[in-house]
Amino acid sequence: MKVSGSYLITVAQQRAYELLQDPVVLGKAMPGCDTLERVGEHEYRMKMKMVMASISGLFDGKVRIADLQPHSSFRLIVEGSGKIGFMKGDGLLHLIPAEGGTNVQYEGNVEVGGTIAAVGQRLLDTTARMMIKRFFEKLSAEAAVSATSSPAAKI
């Protein structure tokens, strides 16, 4: 399934890029993420809970950040598996200065398999869009907290 869209984060481009590289911020922003711990440069192990319709389960996985173009783009690769199936996501994020902050444009692919795939394409699309929206809402909240706690981080 293909996903794409954009979201405005109300911090400068450099700060938005830093937030999107911070494992603490990513762990708080990813819906269902219980833990995100560094295992190498730009590589993290994660545990998350996936809930979709009447199906839920724990996933073990990894997050990798690749193709870094400081302050302007990078690729986020997420993989996870558990008793209810597997999930793989690969997305390219572009950070573009905009009035009032940074416009984060994303495009990528998400694959799911196992029991979780049995819920149907329409529900998968809706759930993926909802999770992406929640991710950016939580990221924006983290950006707001960091902007108010650090005068240097403000636009």
N, CA and C atoms as a LAMMPS dump frame, in Angstrom:
ITEM: TIMESTEP
0
ITEM: NUMBER OF ATOMS
465
ITEM: BOX BOUNDS ff ff ff
-5.0000000000000000e+02 5.0000000000000000e+02
-5.0000000000000000e+02 5.0000000000000000e+02
-5.0000000000000000e+02 5.0000000000000000e+02
ITEM: ATOMS id mol type element x y z
1 1 1 N 0.842 -1.156 0
2 1 2 C 0 0 0
3 1 3 C 0.899 1.234 0
4 2 1 N 0.568 2.185 -0.836
5 2 2 C 1.331 3.433 -0.923
6 2 3 C 0.723 4.463 0.034
7 3 1 N 1.603 5.246 0.645
8 3 2 C 1.166 6.338 1.507
9 3 3 C 1.935 7.596 1.094
10 4 1 N 1.264 8.736 1.186
11 4 2 C 1.931 10.001 0.905
12 4 3 C 1.112 11.12 1.526
13 5 1 N 1.773 12.247 1.738
14 5 2 C 1.092 13.399 2.297
15 5 3 C 2.096 14.404 2.804
16 6 1 N 1.613 15.357 3.563
17 6 2 C 2.493 16.362 4.149
18 6 3 C 1.903 16.842 5.464
19 7 1 N 2.767 17.415 6.276
20 7 2 C 2.346 17.899 7.587
21 7 3 C 3.238 19.073 7.973
22 8 1 N 2.659 20.127 8.496
23 8 2 C 3.414 21.304 8.929
24 8 3 C 3.791 21.156 10.397
25 9 1 N 5.09 21.256 10.674
26 9 2 C 5.6 21.25 12.038
27 9 3 C 6.095 22.664 12.314
28 10 1 N 5.682 23.224 13.439
29 10 2 C 5.927 24.646 13.703
30 10 3 C 7.284 24.936 14.335
31 11 1 N 8.335 24.334 13.771
32 11 2 C 9.709 24.644 14.142
33 11 3 C 10.521 24.782 12.861
34 12 1 N 11.69 25.399 12.973
35 12 2 C 12.558 25.586 11.816
36 12 3 C 13.011 24.236 11.248
37 13 1 N 13.417 24.247 9.997
38 13 2 C 13.796 23.027 9.284
39 13 3 C 14.873 22.232 10.037
40 14 1 N 15.918 22.888 10.496
41 14 2 C 16.994 22.187 11.199
42 14 3 C 16.459 21.504 12.452
43 15 1 N 15.618 22.2 13.212
44 15 2 C 15.069 21.626 14.449
45 15 3 C 14.122 20.466 14.125
46 16 1 N 13.317 20.596 13.081
47 16 2 C 12.421 19.505 12.679
48 16 3 C 13.236 18.259 12.331
49 17 1 N 14.324 18.462 11.604
50 17 2 C 15.206 17.346 11.224
51 17 3 C 15.785 16.689 12.477
52 18 1 N 16.254 17.496 13.42
53 18 2 C 16.821 16.965 14.66
54 18 3 C 15.779 16.163 15.436
55 19 1 N 14.569 16.678 15.529
56 19 2 C 13.506 15.968 16.241
57 19 3 C 13.209 14.621 15.587
58 20 1 N 13.196 14.593 14.26
59 20 2 C 12.903 13.361 13.534
60 20 3 C 14.047 12.355 13.595
61 21 1 N 15.215 12.762 14.066
62 21 2 C 16.36 11.861 14.231
63 21 3 C 16.521 11.415 15.689
64 22 1 N 15.787 12.025 16.599
65 22 2 C 15.932 11.776 18.03
66 22 3 C 15.134 10.529 18.434
67 23 1 N 15.808 9.471 18.922
68 23 2 C 15.081 8.248 19.268
69 23 3 C 14.065 8.43 20.391
70 24 1 N 14.315 9.335 21.312
71 24 2 C 13.35 9.582 22.388
72 24 3 C 12.075 10.179 21.801
73 25 1 N 12.235 11.149 20.915
74 25 2 C 11.083 11.795 20.279
75 25 3 C 10.359 10.798 19.365
76 26 1 N 11.109 10.04 18.567
77 26 2 C 10.487 9.043 17.682
78 26 3 C 9.7 8.024 18.495
79 27 1 N 10.288 7.561 19.605
80 27 2 C 9.607 6.582 20.45
81 27 3 C 8.302 7.112 21.014
82 28 1 N 8.287 8.397 21.382
83 28 2 C 7.06 9 21.901
84 28 3 C 6.037 9.244 20.796
85 29 1 N 6.525 9.523 19.586
86 29 2 C 5.627 9.892 18.494
87 29 3 C 5.017 8.691 17.768
88 30 1 N 5.722 7.564 17.734
89 30 2 C 5.196 6.401 17.006
90 30 3 C 4.056 5.764 17.795
91 31 1 N 2.855 5.719 17.215
92 31 2 C 1.716 5.125 17.914
93 31 3 C 1.992 3.673 18.314
94 32 1 N 1.73 3.367 19.565
95 32 2 C 1.893 2.004 20.058
96 32 3 C 3.301 1.621 20.452
97 33 1 N 4.266 2.518 20.291
98 33 2 C 5.665 2.194 20.59
99 33 3 C 5.87 2.132 22.105
100 34 1 N 6.331 0.975 22.587
101 34 2 C 6.637 0.812 24.01
102 34 3 C 8.079 1.187 24.285
103 35 1 N 8.998 0.699 23.455
104 35 2 C 10.412 1.013 23.632
105 35 3 C 11.07 1.216 22.268
106 36 1 N 12.061 2.065 22.255
107 36 2 C 12.89 2.293 21.075
108 36 3 C 14.295 2.523 21.598
109 37 1 N 15.176 1.543 21.388
110 37 2 C 16.525 1.659 21.923
111 37 3 C 17.561 1.529 20.811
112 38 1 N 18.588 2.33 20.93
113 38 2 C 19.637 2.383 19.915
114 38 3 C 20.456 1.093 19.933
115 39 1 N 20.695 0.506 18.753
116 39 2 C 21.539 -0.683 18.635
117 39 3 C 22.724 -0.428 17.707
118 40 1 N 22.742 0.701 17.049
119 40 2 C 23.833 1.075 16.156
120 40 3 C 23.585 2.475 15.643
121 41 1 N 24.49 2.955 14.802
122 41 2 C 24.301 4.289 14.256
123 41 3 C 23.074 4.311 13.356
124 42 1 N 22.107 5.128 13.7
125 42 2 C 20.852 5.288 12.955
126 42 3 C 20.044 3.999 12.891
127 43 1 N 20.219 3.113 13.886
128 43 2 C 19.482 1.861 13.915
129 43 3 C 18.968 1.609 15.331
130 44 1 N 17.707 1.197 15.429
131 44 2 C 17.047 1.051 16.722
132 44 3 C 16.221 -0.231 16.763
133 45 1 N 16.122 -0.806 17.944
134 45 2 C 15.236 -1.949 18.185
135 45 3 C 13.98 -1.376 18.844
136 46 1 N 12.823 -1.897 18.431
137 46 2 C 11.577 -1.378 19.006
138 46 3 C 10.658 -2.509 19.425
139 47 1 N 9.806 -2.169 20.355
140 47 2 C 8.685 -3.031 20.757
141 47 3 C 7.465 -2.135 20.667
142 48 1 N 6.434 -2.645 20.007
143 48 2 C 5.228 -1.835 19.878
144 48 3 C 3.999 -2.727 19.899
145 49 1 N 2.877 -2.107 20.227
146 49 2 C 1.602 -2.801 20.226
147 49 3 C 0.793 -2.282 19.041
148 50 1 N 0.328 -3.197 18.241
149 50 2 C -0.468 -2.856 17.062
150 50 3 C -1.91 -3.25 17.351
151 51 1 N -2.816 -2.311 17.132
152 51 2 C -4.242 -2.579 17.31
153 51 3 C -4.951 -2.184 16.019
154 52 1 N -5.705 -3.132 15.473
155 52 2 C -6.438 -2.874 14.247
156 52 3 C -7.739 -3.666 14.305
157 53 1 N -8.846 -2.934 14.333
158 53 2 C -10.173 -3.561 14.473
159 53 3 C -10.149 -4.428 15.735
160 54 1 N -10.499 -5.718 15.617
161 54 2 C -10.526 -6.594 16.786
162 54 3 C -9.222 -7.369 16.952
163 55 1 N -8.224 -7.025 16.153
164 55 2 C -6.935 -7.716 16.194
165 55 3 C -5.916 -6.824 16.892
166 56 1 N -5.182 -7.419 17.824
167 56 2 C -4.101 -6.668 18.468
168 56 3 C -2.982 -7.628 18.818
169 57 1 N -1.79 -7.094 18.913
170 57 2 C -0.653 -7.924 19.264
171 57 3 C 0.601 -7.109 19.436
172 58 1 N 1.591 -7.748 20.04
173 58 2 C 2.88 -7.116 20.255
174 58 3 C 3.798 -7.421 19.082
175 59 1 N 4.587 -6.426 18.717
176 59 2 C 5.539 -6.571 17.631
177 59 3 C 6.934 -6.269 18.143
178 60 1 N 7.899 -7.057 17.694
179 60 2 C 9.303 -6.744 17.875
180 60 3 C 9.804 -6.317 16.516
181 61 1 N 10.627 -5.296 16.487
182 61 2 C 11.085 -4.853 15.187
183 61 3 C 12.281 -3.945 15.268
184 62 1 N 12.531 -3.302 14.144
185 62 2 C 13.645 -2.37 14.087
186 62 3 C 13.266 -1.163 13.254
187 63 1 N 13.938 -0.087 13.569
188 63 2 C 13.77 1.175 12.843
189 63 3 C 15.155 1.57 12.376
190 64 1 N 15.245 1.943 11.112
191 64 2 C 16.529 2.374 10.568
192 64 3 C 16.327 3.682 9.816
193 65 1 N 17.269 4.586 9.999
194 65 2 C 17.258 5.866 9.287
195 65 3 C 18.38 5.803 8.263
196 66 1 N 18.052 6.057 6.989
197 66 2 C 19.034 5.916 5.91
198 66 3 C 18.946 7.092 4.948
199 67 1 N 19.885 7.146 4.033
200 67 2 C 19.915 8.159 2.973
201 67 3 C 19.793 9.576 3.538
202 68 1 N 20.542 9.846 4.588
203 68 2 C 20.463 11.145 5.257
204 68 3 C 21.023 12.263 4.389
205 69 1 N 20.223 13.28 4.198
206 69 2 C 20.616 14.542 3.574
207 69 3 C 20.319 15.601 4.634
208 70 1 N 21.326 15.893 5.5
209 70 2 C 21.063 16.735 6.676
210 70 3 C 20.182 17.957 6.414
211 71 1 N 19.186 18.017 7.261
212 71 2 C 18.192 19.091 7.331
213 71 3 C 17.194 19.106 6.175
214 72 1 N 17.349 18.229 5.161
215 72 2 C 16.391 18.284 4.055
216 72 3 C 15.652 16.981 3.774
217 73 1 N 16.275 15.809 3.993
218 73 2 C 15.539 14.568 3.739
219 73 3 C 16.242 13.364 4.362
220 74 1 N 15.49 12.283 4.508
221 74 2 C 16.028 10.999 4.93
222 74 3 C 14.959 9.934 4.706
223 75 1 N 15.396 8.688 4.764
224 75 2 C 14.495 7.551 4.604
225 75 3 C 14.307 6.902 5.97
226 76 1 N 13.064 6.58 6.312
227 76 2 C 12.731 5.903 7.56
228 76 3 C 12.231 4.51 7.197
229 77 1 N 12.914 3.487 7.71
230 77 2 C 12.572 2.096 7.402
231 77 3 C 12.166 1.416 8.704
232 78 1 N 10.962 0.87 8.732
233 78 2 C 10.422 0.24 9.937
234 78 3 C 9.995 -1.182 9.585
235 79 1 N 10.394 -2.152 10.407
236 79 2 C 9.981 -3.541 10.224
237 79 3 C 9.582 -4.096 11.579
238 80 1 N 8.54 -4.906 11.594
239 80 2 C 8.12 -5.532 12.832
240 80 3 C 7.374 -6.817 12.564
241 81 1 N 7.433 -7.734 13.532
242 81 2 C 6.679 -8.975 13.401
243 81 3 C 6.235 -9.439 14.78
244 82 1 N 5.159 -10.187 14.774
245 82 2 C 4.599 -10.722 16.006
246 82 3 C 3.651 -11.86 15.68
247 83 1 N 2.914 -12.318 16.667
248 83 2 C 2.01 -13.456 16.471
249 83 3 C 0.913 -13.173 15.444
250 84 1 N 0.537 -11.899 15.291
251 84 2 C -0.563 -11.587 14.366
252 84 3 C -0.079 -11.22 12.966
253 85 1 N 1.237 -11.325 12.725
254 85 2 C 1.728 -11.059 11.382
255 85 3 C 2.964 -10.192 11.37
256 86 1 N 3.163 -9.521 10.237
257 86 2 C 4.328 -8.656 10.095
258 86 3 C 3.92 -7.342 9.447
259 87 1 N 4.818 -6.367 9.588
260 87 2 C 4.6 -5.047 9.006
261 87 3 C 5.952 -4.527 8.56
262 88 1 N 5.999 -3.95 7.36
263 88 2 C 7.208 -3.316 6.838
264 88 3 C 6.805 -1.975 6.261
265 89 1 N 7.572 -0.961 6.576
266 89 2 C 7.314 0.362 6.022
267 89 3 C 8.611 1.014 5.596
268 90 1 N 8.569 1.71 4.488
269 90 2 C 9.736 2.402 3.955
270 90 3 C 9.245 3.726 3.409
271 91 1 N 9.713 4.817 4.006
272 91 2 C 9.224 6.122 3.575
273 91 3 C 10.329 7.146 3.45
274 92 1 N 10.207 7.986 2.447
275 92 2 C 11.139 9.087 2.243
276 92 3 C 10.48 10.354 2.75
277 93 1 N 11.186 11.07 3.62
278 93 2 C 10.673 12.31 4.195
279 93 3 C 11.502 13.474 3.682
280 94 1 N 10.824 14.496 3.171
281 94 2 C 11.462 15.727 2.713
282 94 3 C 11.029 16.849 3.644
283 95 1 N 11.974 17.634 4.12
284 95 2 C 11.687 18.757 5.006
285 95 3 C 11.904 20.043 4.223
286 96 1 N 10.845 20.826 4.106
287 96 2 C 10.879 22.041 3.288
288 96 3 C 10.49 23.232 4.153
289 97 1 N 11.373 24.261 4.21
290 97 2 C 11.008 25.449 4.986
291 97 3 C 9.683 26.017 4.487
292 98 1 N 8.839 26.417 5.432
293 98 2 C 7.526 26.972 5.088
294 98 3 C 7.215 28.091 6.066
295 99 1 N 6.27 28.922 5.687
296 99 2 C 5.846 29.979 6.598
297 99 3 C 5.26 29.325 7.84
298 100 1 N 5.794 29.685 8.986
299 100 2 C 5.302 29.131 10.244
300 100 3 C 6.003 27.855 10.671
301 101 1 N 7.003 27.378 9.922
302 101 2 C 7.705 26.174 10.336
303 101 3 C 8.309 25.397 9.189
304 102 1 N 8.095 24.091 9.228
305 102 2 C 8.662 23.182 8.232
306 102 3 C 7.574 22.254 7.727
307 103 1 N 7.46 22.154 6.424
308 103 2 C 6.516 21.233 5.805
309 103 3 C 7.246 19.902 5.599
310 104 1 N 6.746 18.842 6.237
311 104 2 C 7.334 17.515 6.082
312 104 3 C 6.477 16.764 5.068
313 105 1 N 7.058 16.494 3.906
314 105 2 C 6.366 15.726 2.874
315 105 3 C 6.877 14.295 2.953
316 106 1 N 5.969 13.334 2.868
317 106 2 C 6.365 11.934 2.962
318 106 3 C 5.712 11.128 1.858
319 107 1 N 6.423 10.107 1.436
320 107 2 C 5.875 9.138 0.493
321 107 3 C 6.572 7.819 0.741
322 108 1 N 5.814 6.739 0.652
323 108 2 C 6.413 5.446 0.904
324 108 3 C 5.44 4.313 0.695
325 109 1 N 5.88 3.155 1.133
326 109 2 C 5.099 1.929 1.001
327 109 3 C 5.011 1.23 2.347
328 110 1 N 3.879 0.603 2.592
329 110 2 C 3.666 -0.201 3.796
330 110 3 C 3.171 -1.572 3.342
331 111 1 N 3.767 -2.619 3.905
332 111 2 C 3.333 -3.985 3.624
333 111 3 C 2.943 -4.637 4.947
334 112 1 N 1.883 -5.414 4.921
335 112 2 C 1.5 -6.205 6.093
336 112 3 C 1.168 -7.613 5.633
337 113 1 N 1.343 -8.563 6.534
338 113 2 C 1.04 -9.951 6.225
339 113 3 C 0.576 -10.679 7.464
340 114 1 N 0.04 -11.858 7.278
341 114 2 C -0.462 -12.653 8.39
342 114 3 C -1.884 -12.259 8.74
343 115 1 N -2.288 -12.54 9.961
344 115 2 C -3.648 -12.256 10.424
345 115 3 C -4.012 -10.796 10.243
346 116 1 N -3.054 -9.931 10.479
347 116 2 C -3.316 -8.5 10.395
348 116 3 C -3.751 -8.086 8.983
349 117 1 N -3.28 -8.808 7.972
350 117 2 C -3.643 -8.485 6.585
351 117 3 C -5.072 -8.916 6.262
352 118 1 N -5.635 -9.784 7.081
353 118 2 C -6.98 -10.3 6.817
354 118 3 C -8.082 -9.282 7.094
355 119 1 N -7.752 -8.144 7.702
356 119 2 C -8.786 -7.17 8.046
357 119 3 C -9.297 -6.408 6.834
358 120 1 N -8.59 -6.491 5.726
359 120 2 C -9.081 -5.841 4.513
360 120 3 C -8.34 -4.566 4.176
361 121 1 N -8.221 -4.321 2.881
362 121 2 C -7.447 -3.184 2.37
363 121 3 C -7.98 -1.845 2.853
364 122 1 N -9.298 -1.665 2.844
365 122 2 C -9.864 -0.377 3.238
366 122 3 C -9.512 -0.048 4.692
367 123 1 N -9.623 -1.032 5.589
368 123 2 C -9.295 -0.81 6.992
369 123 3 C -7.795 -0.57 7.162
370 124 1 N -6.965 -1.277 6.376
371 124 2 C -5.522 -1.056 6.438
372 124 3 C -5.18 0.364 6.017
373 125 1 N -5.788 0.852 4.933
374 125 2 C -5.551 2.224 4.469
375 125 3 C -5.927 3.233 5.549
376 126 1 N -7.107 3.058 6.111
377 126 2 C -7.604 3.976 7.137
378 126 3 C -6.691 3.955 8.365
379 127 1 N -6.289 2.768 8.797
380 127 2 C -5.434 2.642 9.974
381 127 3 C -4.063 3.264 9.717
382 128 1 N -3.487 3.02 8.54
383 128 2 C -2.18 3.601 8.216
384 128 3 C -2.256 5.124 8.237
385 129 1 N -3.286 5.693 7.63
386 129 2 C -3.432 7.155 7.612
387 129 3 C -3.62 7.708 9.029
388 130 1 N -4.383 6.999 9.847
389 130 2 C -4.609 7.427 11.222
390 130 3 C -3.297 7.38 12.016
391 131 1 N -2.497 6.326 11.818
392 131 2 C -1.231 6.212 12.547
393 131 3 C -0.248 7.301 12.114
394 132 1 N -0.219 7.614 10.826
395 132 2 C 0.653 8.679 10.335
396 132 3 C 0.221 10.018 10.915
397 133 1 N -1.086 10.261 10.933
398 133 2 C -1.608 11.513 11.498
399 133 3 C -1.242 11.615 12.98
400 134 1 N -1.429 10.544 13.722
401 134 2 C -1.084 10.554 15.156
402 134 3 C 0.408 10.774 15.36
403 135 1 N 1.231 10.161 14.504
404 135 2 C 2.679 10.346 14.594
405 135 3 C 3.02 11.829 14.487
406 136 1 N 2.487 12.494 13.465
407 136 2 C 2.816 13.904 13.27
408 136 3 C 2.203 14.794 14.347
409 137 1 N 1.037 14.439 14.862
410 137 2 C 0.455 15.211 15.964
411 137 3 C 1.341 15.116 17.209
412 138 1 N 1.804 13.904 17.52
413 138 2 C 2.678 13.729 18.684
414 138 3 C 4.031 14.403 18.456
415 139 1 N 4.546 14.32 17.234
416 139 2 C 5.797 14.989 16.909
417 139 3 C 5.65 16.496 17.075
418 140 1 N 4.532 17.041 16.622
419 140 2 C 4.271 18.479 16.777
420 140 3 C 4.196 18.865 18.242
421 141 1 N 3.582 18.013 19.053
422 141 2 C 3.504 18.289 20.49
423 141 3 C 4.905 18.295 21.104
424 142 1 N 5.752 17.35 20.701
425 142 2 C 7.134 17.315 21.189
426 142 3 C 7.896 18.556 20.725
427 143 1 N 7.65 18.987 19.493
428 143 2 C 8.305 20.189 18.966
429 143 3 C 7.889 21.408 19.782
430 144 1 N 6.62 21.488 20.139
431 144 2 C 6.128 22.609 20.926
432 144 3 C 6.76 22.622 22.307
433 145 1 N 6.882 21.454 22.919
434 145 2 C 7.503 21.362 24.232
435 145 3 C 8.969 21.774 24.146
436 146 1 N 9.677 21.293 23.126
437 146 2 C 11.092 21.634 23.016
438 146 3 C 11.276 23.114 22.694
439 147 1 N 10.353 23.704 21.94
440 147 2 C 10.461 25.127 21.592
441 147 3 C 10.23 26.01 22.807
442 148 1 N 9.334 25.596 23.691
443 148 2 C 9.068 26.427 24.876
444 148 3 C 10.129 26.23 25.942
445 149 1 N 10.794 25.058 25.945
446 149 2 C 11.807 24.815 26.97
447 149 3 C 13.189 25.297 26.565
448 150 1 N 13.393 25.555 25.255
449 150 2 C 14.711 26 24.788
450 150 3 C 14.554 27.163 23.836
451 151 1 N 14.872 28.393 24.269
452 151 2 C 14.709 29.553 23.408
453 151 3 C 15.467 29.429 22.095
454 152 1 N 16.6 28.737 22.075
455 152 2 C 17.389 28.576 20.857
456 152 3 C 16.68 27.689 19.828
457 153 1 N 15.746 26.845 20.299
458 153 2 C 15.057 25.932 19.393
459 153 3 C 13.889 26.597 18.668
460 154 1 N 13.501 27.783 19.088
461 154 2 C 12.364 28.467 18.448
462 154 3 C 12.733 28.943 17.054
463 155 1 N 11.713 29.199 16.26
464 155 2 C 11.921 29.699 14.892
465 155 3 C 12.526 31.081 14.955
